[in-house]
Every structure is written in structure tokens, then in C-alpha cells.
Amino acid sequence: MTVRHDIHHSGIPVYCLSCQARQRGLCSALDADRLAKLAKTSSRHRVEAGVQLIGDTEAVNSYSNVLSGVVKLTKSLSDGRQQIVGLQFAPDFLGQPFKVKSATHAEAATTVSLCSFPKAAIEQMIKQSPELEHRLLKQTLYELDEAREWMVTLGCKTAPEKVASFLLMIARNIGSSVGPTATSTCFDLPLTRADISDFLGITNETVSRQLTRLRMDGVIRIENNRHVTVDNMSRLEQRCGGRGPRRNRHVNKI
């Protein structure tokens, strides 16, 4: 992608100024010159829900910043069974630098907007920028902490607590009102009931039953089977069985 001089502001491409990845993601570690240099190799594109972004064990040729939408990460067994092992939201970085092959299958769970870079460009930039390498390391360690916390959710929490924890994680990351002080929000569920049951390790029927229970108790409202409104985030958090999921990309966590 060619970056013209007339779309710069203080050396930073205009489309980077309002980008979440620039404000809170990996690119925030870059100065204006390095950001402009990386932008010359980048391309922005939208991917529809259900489209594979990269396959498990597939050769890695590029990396991406998630600009909007939700990406579903899965692992496959030799017999074809799959397990959802994570979700990515804006401004997450999709991919693991310096790996020859992908360790997970990545698929667009919703319509996703991505800013992608060639593998060689981003890996060269990491070598040249200690700040970028440091931020990538901190993000990796944060995701490791998240994975450990999600293990607690899957291993210790009851079915009602699992469903509430899942809803709270989605609300904090793609809700219409976001941030640590938000008291209410609404969002469309990014996963089907079957995917939610897979992610939480419970049956489809249990997911539907617990959603109905939360609706009957006034914790959430559901319209058209997918649109969820949370009028009181504190009430939802209380249903999570202790500390809810920490993940919230709408604050500068790194």
C-alpha cells in the first residue's frame, strides 16, 4: 500500500491516527517513521463470518491487527474434532512472529476488519525496534495469563457461572458501551449456541437454558436470538462466581 505525503499528519498516516492498533495495540510501540514504513507494506480488508484466516499447521506468510469483529481460534485433533481455544478482538495481533507454521486455526466468527502485513516486514520491524519486541512479549504474557484464568473458568465454575463469564467477556470487548466504568451495554453474540457450548465445555441445551435463566432474572435481554442487552453490568459480573474475565481491550492493558 502506497502512503502518500498528503495523507500524513506529523509523519503518521491518517488512517493510523484513529486505529485501535495504533492507540492500544502493537503499533503503538512504533514511532512515526517506523509506522509510516510499516504502513507502506500493509493492506486493509474485510472478511466475512465463517471465512478461514489461517489453517492449523499452515505456513505463515503474513500477520494482522484485528481492527474490528471477532476472530475464533480452534485446535483440531487427528480424528477431525475441534475445540475453540480462544477469541480475539480489536486491537489484538493475529499470528505468532518467527513461527514457520500456524499453531491454531483462525476463522472470522463475525465480519472482521484486518490490517495485514507480510511476514518478512513485521519480523524485520521487530528486530529493529526493541519497543515493538517488548510490547509483543508483554502481549504474549498477558494472553498466557488469560488462558490460565480461562482454565479456572472451565475447570471450577458451574454452568451458570460459565455462561455469565462468557457474556461478560463479550460485553467488555465488543459492547456498545465499553470500558471499566460502563454500567450497561449491548452486543450481538459473535458465536452460535453450538460454538458457545464448545467454548465452555457444556451442552447446547445448557447454554440455552442458562441464557433463558439470565433473561428471566432480568440480568440480560435478548432480541432476535442474538442481540443481547445488559442493563446492569454489575449484576452480570455477580453471576460469574467470583472474579470475572479480566480481558478488556478498551483500556491500555500493555
C-alpha positions as CSV (number, residue, x, y, z in Angstrom):
1,M,0.0,0.0,0.0
2,T,1.5,3.4,-1.1
3,V,1.4,6.0,1.7
4,R,1.1,9.4,0.0
5,H,2.6,12.6,1.7
6,D,-0.8,14.3,1.6
7,I,-2.4,11.7,3.9
8,H,0.1,12.2,6.7
9,H,-0.2,14.2,9.9
10,S,3.1,14.6,11.8
11,G,4.5,11.8,9.7
12,I,1.7,9.3,10.7
13,P,-0.7,8.0,8.0
14,V,-4.1,9.5,8.6
15,Y,-5.8,6.0,8.6
16,C,-3.5,5.1,11.5
17,L,-4.4,8.0,13.7
18,S,-7.8,6.6,14.8
19,C,-6.8,2.9,14.5
20,Q,-7.2,0.9,17.8
21,A,-4.0,-0.9,17.0
22,R,-2.2,2.4,16.9
23,Q,-3.7,3.6,20.1
24,R,-3.7,0.5,22.2
25,G,-2.2,-2.3,20.1
26,L,1.1,-3.5,18.8
27,C,1.6,-0.5,16.5
28,S,1.6,2.0,19.5
29,A,5.2,0.9,20.1
30,L,6.3,2.4,16.8
31,D,7.4,6.0,16.2
32,A,6.1,8.0,13.3
33,D,8.9,7.0,10.9
34,R,8.6,3.2,11.6
35,L,4.8,3.4,11.5
36,A,4.9,5.0,8.1
37,K,7.4,2.5,6.8
38,L,5.3,-0.4,8.0
39,A,2.1,1.2,6.6
40,K,3.7,1.1,3.1
41,T,3.6,-2.7,3.3
42,S,0.1,-3.0,4.8
43,S,-3.3,-3.8,3.3
44,R,-6.7,-3.4,4.9
45,H,-9.5,-5.8,4.1
46,R,-12.8,-7.1,5.4
47,V,-13.5,-10.8,5.8
48,E,-17.0,-12.3,6.1
49,A,-18.0,-14.5,9.0
50,G,-17.0,-18.2,8.5
51,V,-14.0,-17.5,6.3
52,Q,-10.8,-19.1,7.3
53,L,-7.9,-16.7,8.0
54,I,-5.2,-19.3,8.5
55,G,-5.3,-23.0,9.0
56,D,-3.8,-25.1,11.7
57,T,-0.2,-26.0,10.8
58,E,-0.5,-23.8,7.6
59,A,2.6,-21.9,6.6
60,V,2.7,-18.4,8.0
61,N,3.1,-15.7,5.3
62,S,1.5,-12.7,7.0
63,Y,0.3,-11.2,10.3
64,S,-2.6,-8.9,11.0
65,N,-4.0,-6.4,13.5
66,V,-7.7,-7.0,14.2
67,L,-9.4,-3.7,13.7
68,S,-13.0,-4.8,14.3
69,G,-15.0,-8.0,14.7
70,V,-14.2,-11.3,16.5
71,V,-11.8,-14.0,15.4
72,K,-12.3,-17.6,16.6
73,L,-9.2,-19.7,17.3
74,T,-9.5,-23.5,17.3
75,K,-7.3,-26.6,17.6
76,S,-8.0,-29.8,15.7
77,L,-7.5,-33.5,16.7
78,S,-6.4,-36.1,14.2
79,D,-10.0,-37.5,14.0
80,G,-11.4,-34.2,12.9
81,R,-12.8,-33.0,16.3
82,Q,-12.2,-29.3,17.0
83,Q,-12.0,-27.2,20.2
84,I,-12.3,-23.4,20.4
85,V,-9.3,-22.3,22.4
86,G,-9.7,-18.5,22.2
87,L,-11.2,-15.4,20.8
88,Q,-9.5,-12.3,19.5
89,F,-10.9,-8.8,19.4
90,A,-9.6,-5.4,18.3
91,P,-6.8,-4.4,18.7
92,D,-5.3,-7.9,19.0
93,F,-2.4,-9.1,16.9
94,L,-3.2,-12.2,14.9
95,G,-0.2,-14.5,14.5
96,Q,3.0,-15.6,16.2
97,P,6.1,-14.0,14.8
98,F,9.1,-16.2,13.9
99,K,6.9,-19.3,13.7
100,V,7.1,-21.2,10.4
101,K,3.6,-22.7,10.7
102,S,0.5,-21.6,12.5
103,A,-0.3,-23.3,15.8
104,T,-4.0,-22.7,15.6
105,H,-6.9,-22.4,13.1
106,A,-8.2,-18.9,12.8
107,E,-11.6,-18.1,11.5
108,A,-13.7,-15.0,11.3
109,A,-16.5,-15.5,13.8
110,T,-18.2,-12.3,12.7
111,T,-17.4,-9.9,9.8
112,V,-13.8,-8.9,10.6
113,S,-11.7,-5.9,9.5
114,L,-8.0,-6.6,9.4
115,C,-4.8,-4.7,8.7
116,S,-2.3,-7.2,7.4
117,F,1.5,-7.1,6.9
118,P,3.9,-9.5,5.1
119,K,5.7,-11.8,7.5
120,A,9.1,-10.5,6.5
121,A,8.1,-6.9,7.0
122,I,6.8,-7.3,10.6
123,E,9.6,-9.6,11.7
124,Q,12.2,-7.2,10.3
125,M,10.5,-4.4,12.2
126,I,10.5,-6.4,15.4
127,K,14.3,-6.9,15.1
128,Q,14.8,-3.1,14.5
129,S,12.5,-1.9,17.3
130,P,13.1,-3.1,20.9
131,E,9.9,-1.3,21.9
132,L,7.9,-3.4,19.5
133,E,9.5,-6.6,20.6
134,H,8.9,-5.6,24.2
135,R,5.2,-4.9,23.6
136,L,4.8,-8.2,21.7
137,L,6.3,-10.1,24.6
138,K,4.0,-8.4,27.1
139,Q,1.0,-9.1,25.0
140,T,2.1,-12.8,24.8
141,L,2.5,-13.0,28.5
142,Y,-0.9,-11.3,29.0
143,E,-2.6,-13.9,26.8
144,L,-0.9,-16.6,28.7
145,D,-2.4,-15.2,32.0
146,E,-5.8,-15.1,30.2
147,A,-5.5,-18.7,29.2
148,R,-4.8,-19.7,32.7
149,E,-7.7,-17.8,34.0
150,W,-10.0,-19.3,31.4
151,M,-8.8,-22.8,32.6
152,V,-10.1,-21.8,36.0
153,T,-13.5,-20.9,34.4
154,L,-13.7,-24.2,32.6
155,G,-12.4,-26.3,35.4
156,C,-14.0,-24.8,38.5
157,K,-17.1,-22.7,37.6
158,T,-20.6,-24.0,37.3
159,A,-22.6,-23.9,34.1
160,P,-24.5,-20.6,35.1
161,E,-21.1,-19.0,36.0
162,K,-19.5,-20.1,32.7
163,V,-22.3,-18.6,30.6
164,A,-22.2,-15.4,32.6
165,S,-18.4,-15.2,32.4
166,F,-18.6,-15.6,28.6
167,L,-21.2,-12.9,28.3
168,L,-19.2,-10.5,30.4
169,M,-16.1,-11.1,28.3
170,I,-18.0,-10.3,25.1
171,A,-19.7,-7.3,26.7
172,R,-16.4,-5.8,27.8
173,N,-14.8,-6.2,24.4
174,I,-17.5,-5.6,21.7
175,G,-20.3,-4.0,23.7
176,S,-21.7,-0.6,22.5
177,S,-20.7,1.0,25.8
178,V,-17.3,-0.2,26.9
179,G,-14.6,0.5,29.5
180,P,-14.2,-0.2,33.2
181,T,-16.8,2.4,34.2
182,A,-19.6,1.2,31.7
183,T,-22.8,0.3,33.6
184,S,-24.8,-1.0,30.7
185,T,-24.1,-2.2,27.1
186,C,-25.5,-4.2,24.2
187,F,-24.0,-6.5,21.6
188,D,-24.7,-9.3,19.1
189,L,-23.5,-12.7,20.1
190,P,-20.4,-13.5,17.9
191,L,-20.8,-17.2,18.3
192,T,-23.6,-19.7,17.7
193,R,-25.1,-21.6,20.6
194,A,-23.1,-24.7,19.4
195,D,-19.8,-22.7,19.4
196,I,-20.6,-21.3,22.8
197,S,-21.2,-24.8,24.2
198,D,-17.9,-25.9,22.6
199,F,-16.0,-23.0,24.1
200,L,-17.5,-23.5,27.6
201,G,-17.5,-27.3,27.6
202,I,-21.2,-27.6,28.2
203,T,-24.1,-28.8,26.0
204,N,-26.2,-26.6,23.6
205,E,-29.2,-27.2,25.8
206,T,-27.4,-26.0,28.9
207,V,-26.3,-22.8,27.1
208,S,-29.9,-22.1,26.0
209,R,-31.2,-22.9,29.5
210,Q,-28.8,-20.6,31.2
211,L,-29.4,-17.7,28.8
212,T,-33.1,-18.1,29.4
213,R,-32.5,-18.1,33.2
214,L,-30.4,-14.9,32.9
215,R,-33.2,-13.3,30.8
216,M,-35.9,-14.4,33.2
217,D,-34.0,-13.0,36.1
218,G,-33.6,-9.6,34.4
219,V,-29.8,-9.8,34.1
220,I,-30.0,-9.6,30.3
221,R,-32.5,-9.0,27.5
222,I,-32.3,-11.0,24.2
223,E,-33.8,-9.9,20.9
224,N,-33.8,-11.9,17.6
225,N,-32.0,-14.7,19.4
226,R,-28.6,-12.9,19.0
227,H,-28.9,-9.3,20.2
228,V,-28.1,-9.1,24.0
229,T,-28.6,-6.0,26.2
230,V,-27.1,-5.8,29.7
231,D,-28.8,-3.1,31.7
232,N,-26.6,-3.6,34.7
233,M,-23.0,-4.9,34.2
234,S,-22.5,-5.3,38.0
235,R,-25.4,-7.8,38.1
236,L,-23.9,-9.8,35.3
237,E,-20.5,-9.8,37.0
238,Q,-22.0,-11.0,40.2
239,R,-23.2,-14.1,38.3
240,C,-19.7,-15.0,37.2
241,G,-18.8,-16.7,40.5
242,G,-16.0,-14.5,41.8
243,R,-13.7,-12.5,39.6
244,G,-15.0,-12.2,36.1
245,P,-12.8,-12.4,33.0
246,R,-10.1,-9.7,33.0
247,R,-9.9,-9.2,29.3
248,N,-10.8,-5.7,28.2
249,R,-9.1,-4.2,25.2
250,H,-10.7,-0.8,25.7
251,V,-8.1,0.2,28.2
252,N,-4.4,0.3,27.6
253,K,-3.5,-3.0,29.2
254,I,0.0,-3.4,27.9
